Amino acid sequence: MAFKIDVREDGVPVRWATDGEGVAATADPEYEPALYAAARNDRTRYLDWLADAVAPDPKVTAVERERRFTALGATERSPVLRLSIDRLGEVRQVGREIRQREHEAHAPGVLSLYDVDLDPQFRYCLDTGRDPTPGRDLRTLSLSLPPAALAADDLTALTVDGDSAGDDAAAVRRGVERALESCDPDVLVLSSGDIVALLADAGVDLGRRPGHRKLAGESTYASYGRVGHSPARYDVPGRVVVDRSNSFLLGHSSMAGLRYFVERAGKPLQEVARDSIGGVLTALEVRHARERDVLAPWQKRQTERWKSLDTLHAADRGGFTFQPDTGGSAGGANGDAGGSGVHEAVHELDFASLYPNIIREYNVSPETICCDCHDGAAVPELGYSVCERDGFLGDVLGPLLDDRAGWKARIAAADERASTDDLEAKADAVKWVLVSCFGYQGYRHAKFGRIETHEAINAFAREIMLTAKERLEAAGWHVVHGIVDSLWVTAAPDREQTPVREVAAAVTDEVGIELEYEGRFDWIAFCPRKRASGAALMRYFGRWADGTAASASERYKLRGIEARQRSTSPFVAAAQRDLLDAFDRGRAPEPVCDRLARHLATLRRGDVPRDDLVVTQRVSKRAGEYRRASRAKAALERAAERGFERNPGQSIEYVVVDDDRSGAERVRLAFEDGTAYDADCYADRLVRACASVLGPLGWDERRIRQYLDGTRDASLSSFGDGR
């Protein structure tokens, strides 16, 4: 089976397939990719014009007339032109040229193009029916180089499978060549793709044949309001290049998760590894569309249906959220903390993969919502009809849902001595794709997306959450919080409760989607909003009760607070977890503040290791684009002075050494030598972390500082019990 597809300079694909313990390469010079064109309203005169227009183009080797399905809901095939292209790398160029000619000769949109922007290796597998799943376990070699050494072209810091490659360039070269010879890897897992070019300059070819190619340069992009950075991509003959800095799925699962999607999507490993979760979902959809003989659209032009104002108002809503209840038990030791966001004996319930299961259970798909053959009002609030034909999207997601449910059951039933790492990795990989499937329906560039599908999923989800709330309240439970697919309930006072698991089972039967019992909290606390009244929706923490499924791996569940934030230094994160222990013992603010004072004293004595104070921050701009003299700007300026450029979307690591300064001297980069740090800056962060812990008890930063500034004897509980 061809686990890697190379594309030569002349456009000929080369299959690299496992052959026992070895690898065999086979060129396929006869292969020709194709794109398709259809005319608006099947007006064949536009196809006649296109056939004449591309006839002189040497990149187009053949023009044939066919009939194909051009939409998911189509009941009849449409006339299309099949344009065979000479080289794999020329398909998109031909597509762009057709668009230009269309604009010059006709109005935009008279032609629809299909199968234009498929990744070359994926296209080859689809067209030829090749399975890119490896026929054996692939051999892997890991090469890592710290960012600072990479920026300085310093290979002496290179590690091979965790071990130093050598002390000088010649030793590194010999070390890498020995590793390649002894391991003969099928997969190169690199900390950065730039290692390929750096080693090539040092005389080391990482491929099974000489040479390497730069597939794309680095770039910066914006997605959903967040700036990201895509590093340069490289390819070497005969080996899969997996760039850890450019592989979301590898970072959130493992090679087992990547391999699963190779099998499901029919997309080679190298392309799956660099794909976003939306890209993986698109590959799954394109493969399934091929099985239905439906072409994949390029530059989809699908408009939103006309809606009444009332329907638009109802449709333009997200998932259902309940405001967290902040009226629980009293707060501080003196009873003066006011309303509390701390709740005792709370049960958490979650709908299993709610949005994907809505898609499958309620047959929500682009071609089934608002279909032409039904007039019913199946979608709550919106009145959209839903076709009875099996939906495309449910067929795509069904195997993923079933596989993940099966893995979770096997993990739960596994003996403690049995390793479930691969199962957990695959379950995590699938989780991310399932998470994206809902939002992707509203993405305007989604090949098979549709805004009405997005709206219908939300409407069903809101109805399901309300149904669960009503059933739980009728059974004697009080809902203290709920968001999108999760509910937290506690026993309603002066009421008899039906066991919560029984209620969950009844809700499951009613809505057709499992309401899972996640576990019981001894207590859970919801943090207040920082600049508004009420509690924040996604900032909370709680201690699992003994015997719950989650308690074996983590005593506390944390969401949104500093210890869960990527930009928090290890020292502050560890201190906040320690404050949680103090909070747990009495749920009173004074002992927590006493424990905070001990961490502040350690900090001010200079006893905190510098590595524990490193802040990791994703930068959204270049240094000159920041209007304020922020720490991120200072870190970027310092990095530039040392030849260590960071681009928007990348992360930079630094320690604050003098927060009163505004230039590059304000910080030191993580790899620089030194022990100095600004204790006051980190003290502010510690107090802020403590405020997150005590916020549910009504104490903010001002109240914490007042307590610390006062004269008091530390309570015995602040010294802990040895934990």
C-alpha positions in Angstrom: 0.0 0.0 0.0 1.3 3.4 -1.0 1.9 5.3 2.3 3.7 8.2 0.5 3.1 9.8 -2.9 5.9 11.9 -4.3 5.3 14.3 -7.3 8.4 14.6 -9.4 9.4 17.9 -11.1 7.9 16.7 -14.3 4.6 16.1 -12.6 4.8 12.3 -12.5 3.5 10.7 -9.3 5.7 8.1 -7.6 4.1 5.6 -5.2 6.2 4.5 -2.2 4.7 1.3 -0.8 5.8 -1.0 2.0 7.3 -4.2 0.7 7.8 -6.5 3.7 10.4 -4.7 5.8 11.5 -2.6 2.8 10.0 0.0 0.6 9.4 -0.1 -3.2 8.9 3.0 -5.5 6.8 2.9 -8.6 6.3 5.8 -11.0 2.9 6.3 -12.8 3.6 8.4 -15.9 0.2 7.5 -17.5 -1.8 9.2 -14.7 -3.6 12.4 -15.7 -5.7 14.4 -13.2 -8.9 16.1 -14.2 -11.2 19.0 -13.3 -14.8 19.4 -14.2 -16.9 22.3 -15.4 -20.7 22.7 -15.4 -22.8 25.5 -16.7 -25.4 27.5 -14.8 -28.9 26.1 -15.4 -27.2 23.4 -17.6 -26.8 26.0 -20.5 -24.6 23.9 -22.8 -23.5 26.9 -24.9 -21.2 27.9 -22.0 -19.7 24.4 -22.1 -19.3 24.7 -25.9 -17.5 28.0 -25.4 -15.2 26.5 -22.7 -14.3 23.5 -24.8 -13.2 25.8 -27.7 -11.4 28.2 -25.2 -9.2 25.5 -23.7 -8.5 23.5 -26.8 -5.2 25.3 -27.6 -3.9 25.1 -24.0 -1.0 22.5 -23.9 -1.8 21.9 -20.2 -5.2 20.4 -21.2 -4.7 17.0 -22.8 -8.3 16.0 -23.4 -11.8 17.5 -23.2 -14.7 15.0 -22.7 -18.4 15.5 -22.1 -20.0 13.5 -19.2 -23.0 13.6 -16.9 -22.3 13.8 -13.2 -24.0 14.8 -10.0 -23.0 18.4 -9.1 -24.8 18.7 -5.8 -25.6 16.5 -2.9 -29.4 16.7 -3.3 -29.4 16.3 -7.1 -31.7 13.6 -8.5 -30.4 13.9 -12.0 -26.9 14.1 -13.4 -25.9 17.3 -15.1 -23.8 17.7 -18.3 -20.2 18.6 -17.5 -16.9 18.9 -19.2 -14.1 16.7 -18.0 -10.7 18.5 -18.6 -7.7 16.2 -18.4 -4.6 18.0 -17.2 -1.0 17.1 -18.2 0.5 17.5 -14.7 -0.6 17.2 -11.2 0.6 20.6 -10.2 -1.2 22.4 -13.0 -4.9 21.7 -12.0 -5.3 24.9 -10.0 -3.6 27.0 -12.6 -6.0 25.8 -15.2 -8.9 26.5 -12.9 -7.7 30.1 -12.3 -7.2 30.6 -16.0 -10.8 29.4 -16.7 -12.1 31.9 -14.1 -10.2 34.7 -15.8 -11.5 33.9 -19.2 -15.0 33.5 -17.8 -14.9 37.0 -16.4 -13.6 38.5 -19.6 -16.0 36.7 -22.0 -19.1 36.3 -19.8 -20.5 37.3 -16.4 -18.9 35.8 -13.3 -20.6 32.6 -12.2 -21.9 31.2 -15.5 -19.6 28.2 -14.9 -19.1 26.1 -11.8 -15.8 24.2 -11.4 -15.2 21.0 -9.5 -12.3 18.9 -8.2 -9.9 21.9 -8.6 -8.3 22.4 -5.2 -7.7 18.8 -4.0 -4.3 18.1 -2.5 -2.2 16.4 -5.2 -1.4 13.2 -3.3 -5.0 12.9 -2.1 -6.3 13.5 -5.6 -4.1 10.7 -6.9 -5.3 8.2 -4.3 -9.0 9.1 -5.1 -8.6 8.9 -8.9 -6.6 5.7 -8.9 -8.3 3.9 -6.0 -5.0 3.6 -4.1 -5.2 3.0 -0.4 -2.6 5.1 1.4 -2.9 3.1 4.6 0.5 1.6 5.5 0.8 -2.2 5.2 2.9 -2.4 8.3 3.9 -0.3 11.3 6.0 2.6 10.0 9.5 3.2 11.3 9.8 6.7 12.8 12.9 8.9 13.4 12.5 12.1 15.4 14.8 15.1 14.8 14.5 18.2 17.1 16.2 21.6 17.2 15.4 24.4 19.7 14.0 27.5 18.0 16.9 29.7 18.9 19.4 27.2 17.5 17.3 26.9 14.3 17.3 30.6 13.9 21.0 30.7 14.3 21.5 27.8 11.9 23.2 25.9 14.7 23.0 22.2 14.2 25.0 21.3 17.3 21.9 21.4 19.4 20.1 18.8 17.1 18.8 15.7 18.8 18.0 12.4 17.2 15.3 10.5 19.0 16.2 12.6 22.1 19.9 12.0 22.0 22.5 14.6 20.9 23.6 14.2 17.3 27.1 15.6 17.8 29.2 18.5 19.1 30.1 20.0 15.7 28.7 20.1 12.2 30.7 17.1 11.0 29.7 15.0 14.0 26.0 16.0 13.5 26.2 15.0 9.9 27.7 11.6 10.7 25.2 11.1 13.5 22.2 11.8 11.4 23.5 9.6 8.5 24.1 6.7 10.9 20.6 7.0 12.3 19.1 7.1 8.8 21.1 4.0 7.8 20.3 1.9 10.9 16.6 2.9 11.2 15.7 3.4 7.5 12.7 5.5 8.7 9.5 5.8 6.8 8.4 8.9 8.8 10.5 11.8 9.9 9.0 13.6 12.8 10.6 17.1 12.9 10.4 19.9 15.4 10.4 22.2 12.4 10.3 21.5 8.7 13.2 23.9 8.2 15.5 21.2 9.6 15.2 19.6 6.1 16.9 22.6 4.4 19.4 23.1 7.2 20.6 19.5 7.1 20.7 19.7 3.2 23.0 22.7 3.4 25.2 20.6 5.7 25.3 17.8 3.1 22.7 15.4 4.6 19.9 14.1 2.4 17.0 13.0 4.6 15.1 11.3 1.7 15.5 7.8 0.3 16.7 9.5 -2.8 18.8 12.7 -3.1 17.1 16.1 -3.0 14.3 17.8 -1.2 11.5 20.3 -2.2 10.1 23.3 -0.5 6.3 22.9 -1.0 5.3 26.2 0.5 6.9 29.2 2.4 5.8 30.3 5.8 2.7 32.5 6.1 0.5 34.3 8.6 -3.3 34.0 8.5 -6.3 34.9 10.6 -9.0 32.4 11.5 -12.1 33.2 13.7 -10.4 36.4 15.0 -7.1 34.6 15.9 -3.8 35.1 14.2 -2.0 31.9 13.2 1.3 31.1 11.6 1.9 28.4 9.0 5.6 27.4 8.8 7.4 26.5 5.6 6.6 22.9 4.3 9.1 20.5 2.9 9.1 17.2 1.2 11.8 14.5 0.8 11.7 11.5 -1.5 10.3 8.3 -0.1 9.7 9.5 3.5 6.8 11.2 5.2 7.7 14.5 6.7 5.6 15.3 9.9 6.3 18.8 11.2 5.3 19.0 14.9 5.1 22.8 14.7 2.5 22.4 11.9 0.4 19.4 13.0 -2.6 20.1 15.1 -3.7 16.5 15.2 -0.3 15.1 16.2 -0.1 17.6 19.0 -3.5 16.5 20.3 -3.3 12.8 19.7 -0.4 10.7 18.3 0.6 8.8 15.2 -2.2 6.4 16.0 -4.7 9.2 15.6 -3.1 10.3 12.3 -3.1 6.8 11.0 -6.8 6.4 11.8 -7.7 9.3 9.5 -5.4 8.0 6.8 -7.7 4.9 6.8 -10.9 6.8 7.0 -10.2 9.7 4.6 -8.0 7.8 2.2 -5.5 10.7 2.4 -1.8 10.0 2.7 -0.1 10.5 6.1 1.9 13.5 5.2 -1.1 15.5 4.1 -3.3 14.4 7.1 -0.5 15.4 9.5 -0.4 19.0 8.3 -4.2 19.4 7.8 -6.4 21.4 10.1 -9.3 19.6 11.6 -11.5 21.3 9.0 -9.2 20.0 6.3 -9.5 16.4 7.6 -13.3 16.8 7.7 -13.3 18.0 4.1 -11.2 15.0 3.1 -13.7 12.7 4.7 -16.6 14.5 2.9 -14.9 14.5 -0.5 -14.1 10.8 -0.3 -17.7 10.0 0.7 -19.0 12.3 -2.1 -16.9 10.4 -4.6 -18.6 7.2 -3.4 -22.0 8.9 -4.2 -20.5 10.1 -7.6 -20.9 13.8 -6.5 -18.2 16.2 -7.6 -16.5 18.5 -5.0 -17.2 22.2 -5.8 -14.6 24.9 -5.9 -15.4 28.4 -4.9 -18.9 27.4 -3.9 -21.6 30.0 -4.7 -24.5 29.1 -2.4 -26.7 31.8 -1.1 -28.7 31.8 2.1 -32.4 31.3 1.8 -34.8 34.2 2.3 -36.2 34.2 5.8 -38.8 36.2 7.6 -37.6 38.5 10.3 -39.0 36.3 13.0 -37.2 33.2 11.6 -34.0 35.1 11.1 -34.1 36.2 14.7 -34.7 32.7 16.0 -32.1 31.2 13.7 -29.4 33.6 14.5 -28.7 32.1 18.0 -26.0 29.8 19.3 -26.1 27.0 21.8 -28.2 27.2 24.9 -26.5 28.5 28.1 -27.8 28.9 31.6 -26.4 31.6 33.8 -24.3 29.9 36.6 -26.1 30.1 39.9 -24.2 32.3 42.4 -26.6 32.1 45.2 -25.3 29.0 47.0 -23.8 28.6 50.5 -22.3 31.5 52.4 -18.8 32.5 51.8 -16.0 33.6 54.2 -15.1 32.4 57.6 -16.9 35.4 59.1 -19.9 34.9 56.9 -19.4 38.3 55.2 -18.5 37.2 51.7 -22.0 37.7 50.3 -23.5 35.5 47.7 -21.4 32.5 46.9 -20.7 30.6 43.6 -19.7 27.5 45.5 -22.1 24.5 45.4 -21.9 21.3 47.3 -22.6 17.8 46.0 -23.0 18.6 42.3 -23.4 16.1 39.5 -22.2 16.7 36.0 -24.0 15.3 32.9 -22.9 15.7 29.3 -24.6 14.8 26.1 -22.2 12.5 24.2 -20.9 14.4 21.0 -24.2 16.4 21.0 -23.9 18.2 17.7 -22.5 15.3 15.6 -25.2 13.0 17.1 -27.9 15.6 16.3 -26.7 15.5 12.7 -27.1 11.7 12.6 -30.1 11.2 14.8 -32.2 14.0 13.3 -30.8 13.5 9.7 -29.5 17.1 9.5 -27.5 17.6 6.3 -27.1 20.3 3.6 -29.3 18.4 1.2 -32.0 17.3 3.7 -32.7 20.6 5.4 -35.4 22.7 3.6 -35.6 20.0 0.9 -38.0 20.5 -2.0 -39.9 17.3 -1.4 -41.2 18.0 2.2 -43.1 20.9 3.7 -43.1 19.9 7.4 -41.8 21.9 10.3 -39.4 19.4 11.8 -36.8 21.8 13.1 -37.9 23.5 16.4 -38.4 27.3 16.4 -37.4 27.5 12.7 -40.0 25.4 11.0 -37.5 24.0 8.5 -38.4 20.7 6.9 -36.1 17.7 7.0 -36.0 15.1 4.2 -36.4 11.4 5.0 -33.6 10.3 2.7 -30.4 9.3 4.5 -28.3 12.5 4.9 -24.8 12.8 3.5 -23.4 14.4 6.7 -24.7 11.7 9.0 -23.2 9.0 6.8 -19.8 10.8 7.0 -19.8 11.2 10.7 -21.5 7.9 11.7 -18.4 5.7 11.5 -16.5 8.2 13.6 -19.2 8.4 16.3 -19.4 4.6 16.5 -15.6 4.1 16.5 -15.1 6.6 19.3 -17.9 5.2 21.4 -16.4 1.7 21.0 -12.9 3.0 22.0 -14.3 4.8 25.1 -16.1 1.6 26.2 -12.9 -0.4 25.8 -10.9 2.2 27.7 -13.4 2.1 30.6 -13.3 -1.7 30.7 -9.6 -2.1 30.3 -7.5 -3.6 33.1 -5.3 -1.1 34.9 -2.2 -2.9 33.6 -3.3 -2.7 30.0 -2.1 0.2 27.8 -4.9 2.2 26.2 -2.6 4.9 24.8 -3.5 4.2 21.1 -7.2 4.0 21.8 -7.1 7.3 23.7 -5.1 8.9 21.0 -7.6 7.9 18.3 -10.5 9.0 20.5 -8.9 12.4 21.0 -8.2 12.8 17.3 -11.8 12.0 16.4 -13.1 14.3 19.1 -11.5 17.3 17.4 -13.0 16.5 14.0 -16.4 15.9 15.6 -16.1 19.3 17.4 -15.4 21.1 14.1 -18.2 19.5 12.1 -20.9 21.7 13.5 -19.1 25.1 13.0 -17.8 24.0 9.6 -21.4 23.9 8.4 -21.6 27.7 8.8 -18.2 28.3 7.1 -18.8 30.0 3.8 -16.0 28.1 2.1 -17.0 24.6 3.3 -17.5 22.5 0.2 -20.6 20.8 1.5 -21.6 23.3 4.2 -24.9 25.3 4.4 -25.9 27.9 6.9 -29.4 26.4 7.3 -27.7 23.2 8.5 -25.8 25.1 11.1 -29.0 26.9 12.3 -30.9 23.6 12.5 -28.3 21.9 14.6 -28.3 24.8 17.1 -32.1 24.7 17.2 -32.3 21.0 17.9 -29.5 21.4 20.6 -31.4 24.2 22.4 -34.6 22.1 22.4 -32.7 19.1 23.8 -31.1 21.1 26.6 -34.4 22.5 27.6 -35.9 19.1 27.6 -33.1 17.8 29.8 -33.5 20.7 32.2 -37.3 20.2 32.5 -36.9 16.5 33.2 -34.2 17.0 35.8 -36.2 19.7 37.6 -39.3 17.5 37.6 -37.2 14.8 39.2 -36.2 17.0 42.1 -32.9 18.4 40.8 -31.8 22.0 40.7 -29.7 23.1 37.6 -26.9 25.3 38.9 -25.3 25.7 35.4 -25.6 24.5 31.8 -23.8 25.3 28.6 -24.2 23.9 25.1 -24.1 20.2 26.0 -23.3 20.0 29.7 -25.4 20.4 32.8 -24.5 20.6 36.5 -27.3 19.8 39.0 -27.6 19.5 42.8 -30.5 18.3 44.9 -33.3 20.8 45.2 -34.2 21.6 48.8 -37.2 20.0 50.3 -37.7 17.7 47.3 -37.4 14.0 46.8 -35.0 13.2 44.0 -35.2 10.5 41.4 -31.6 9.0 41.1 -29.8 11.2 38.6 -28.6 8.3 36.5 -32.2 7.2 36.1 -33.2 10.7 34.9 -30.3 10.7 32.5 -31.4 7.4 31.0 -35.0 8.7 30.6 -33.7 11.8 28.8 -31.5 9.6 26.6 -34.6 7.6 25.5 -36.6 10.7 24.9 -34.1 12.7 22.7 -32.3 9.8 21.1 -28.8 11.0 22.2 -27.0 9.7 25.3 -26.9 11.9 28.3 -23.8 10.6 30.0 -23.2 10.8 33.8 -19.7 12.3 34.1 -19.4 12.2 37.9 -20.0 13.8 41.2 -18.3 16.9 42.6 -17.9 17.3 46.4 -18.0 21.0 45.5 -17.8 23.1 42.4 -17.2 26.9 42.2 -18.2 29.3 39.4 -16.0 32.4 39.0 -17.6 35.8 38.7 -17.1 38.0 35.7 -14.3 40.4 36.0 -16.0 43.5 34.6 -19.7 42.7 34.9 -22.2 41.2 37.3 -23.0 37.5 37.4 -20.8 34.5 36.9 -18.6 33.7 33.9 -19.9 30.9 31.7 -16.6 29.0 31.2 -14.5 29.8 34.3 -15.0 27.3 37.1 -13.3 24.6 39.2 -14.4 21.8 41.4 -13.2 18.7 43.3 -14.3 15.3 42.1 -15.7 13.1 44.7 -13.9 9.9 45.5 -14.9 7.0 43.3 -15.8 9.1 40.2 -14.4 8.1 36.9 -12.5 11.4 36.5 -10.8 11.3 40.0 -8.2 8.8 39.0 -6.5 11.1 36.6 -7.2 14.5 38.1 -8.4 15.5 41.5 -9.8 18.8 40.4 -11.6 19.9 37.2 -10.4 23.3 36.1 -11.8 25.4 33.2 -10.8 28.9 32.3 -8.6 29.8 35.3 -4.9 30.5 35.2 -3.7 27.0 35.8 -5.4 26.0 32.5 -4.1 28.9 30.5 -1.2 28.4 28.2 0.3 31.7 28.9 0.6 31.1 32.7 4.1 30.5 34.0 4.7 27.1 35.7 5.3 28.7 39.1 1.9 30.6 39.1 0.0 27.5 37.8 1.5 25.3 40.5 0.8 27.9 43.2 -2.8 28.2 42.1 -3.2 24.5 42.3 -1.8 24.7 45.8 -4.2 27.5 46.7 -7.0 25.1 45.5 -5.9 22.6 48.2 -6.2 25.3 50.8 -9.6 26.3 49.4 -10.7 22.7 49.5 -10.0 22.2 53.2 -12.4 24.9 54.4 -13.9 26.9 51.4 -12.9 30.0 53.3 -10.8 32.9 52.0 -8.4 33.5 54.9 -6.5 30.2 54.8 -6.1 30.6 51.0 -4.6 34.1 51.5 -2.3 32.8 54.2 -1.1 30.1 51.8 -0.7 32.8 49.1 1.5 34.8 51.5 3.9 31.9 51.7 4.2 31.7 47.9 4.7 35.5 47.7 7.5 35.2 50.3 9.3 32.5 48.3 9.0 34.7 45.2 10.4 37.8 46.9 13.3 35.9 48.4 14.4 35.1 44.9 14.0 31.3 45.5 11.9 30.5 42.4 13.9 28.8 39.6 13.9 31.0 36.5 12.6 28.2 34.3 9.4 28.2 36.4 8.7 31.8 35.5 8.8 31.5 31.7 5.7 33.0 30.1 4.7 31.5 26.7 2.7 34.0 24.7 1.3 33.8 21.2 2.0 37.1 19.4 -0.6 38.5 17.0 1.5 41.3 15.4 5.1 42.3 14.5 6.9 44.4 17.1 6.4 47.6 15.2 2.7 47.1 14.9 2.0 47.2 18.6 0.8 50.6 19.8 1.3 49.9 23.4 4.6 49.0 25.1 3.5 45.5 26.0 5.6 42.6 27.3 5.0 40.8 24.0 6.4 43.8 22.1 9.5 43.9 24.4 10.1 40.2 23.8 9.8 40.5 20.1 12.2 43.4 20.1 14.7 41.5 22.2 14.3 38.4 19.9 15.0 40.6 16.8 18.2 42.0 18.4 19.4 38.5 18.8 18.5 37.3 15.3 15.6 35.2 16.6 12.6 36.5 14.5 9.1 35.5 15.6 6.2 36.0 13.2 2.5 36.8 14.0 0.8 33.6 15.1 4.0 32.1 16.6 4.8 31.9 20.3 7.6 33.5 22.2 8.9 32.5 25.6 10.3 35.1 28.0 10.9 36.0 31.7 9.9 39.4 33.0 13.0 40.9 34.6 12.1 44.6 35.0 8.5 45.4 34.3 9.0 49.2 34.8 11.1 49.4 31.6 9.5 49.6 28.1 12.1 48.3 25.7 13.9 45.1 25.1 15.5 45.2 28.6 12.0 44.6 30.1 12.3 40.8 29.5 14.8 38.1 28.9 14.2 35.3 26.4 13.8 31.8 27.9 17.0 30.5 26.3 19.1 33.4 27.7 21.3 32.9 30.7 20.5 34.7 34.0 18.6 34.3 37.3 17.0 37.7 37.7 13.2 38.3 37.6 10.8 41.0 38.5 9.2 39.7 41.7 6.5 42.4 41.8 5.3 41.5 38.3 4.9 37.8 39.2 3.4 38.8 42.6 0.6 40.6 40.7 0.0 37.4 38.7 -0.1 35.4 41.8 -2.7 37.7 43.4 -4.7 37.5 40.2 -4.6 33.7 40.3 -5.7 33.8 43.9 -8.6 36.1 43.0 -9.9 33.5 40.5 -9.9 30.9 43.4 -11.6 33.3 45.9 -13.9 35.1 43.4 -16.7 32.6 44.0 -16.6 33.6 47.7 -16.9 37.3 46.8 -13.2 38.2 47.3 -11.5 40.2 44.6 -7.9 41.4 44.2 -8.6 44.5 46.3 -9.9 42.5 49.2 -7.0 40.0 49.0 -4.5 42.8 49.1 -6.2 44.4 52.1 -6.0 41.1 53.9 -2.3 40.6 53.0 -1.5 44.2 54.1 -3.1 43.7 57.5 -1.5 42.3 60.7 -2.7 38.8 61.4 -1.5 35.5 62.6 -1.6 32.8 59.9 -4.2 30.1 60.7 -3.0 26.6 61.2 -4.9 25.4 58.1 -2.7 27.5 55.8 0.2 25.2 56.5 -1.7 22.2 55.0 -1.6 18.6 56.0 1.5 17.5 54.2 -0.1 17.1 50.7 
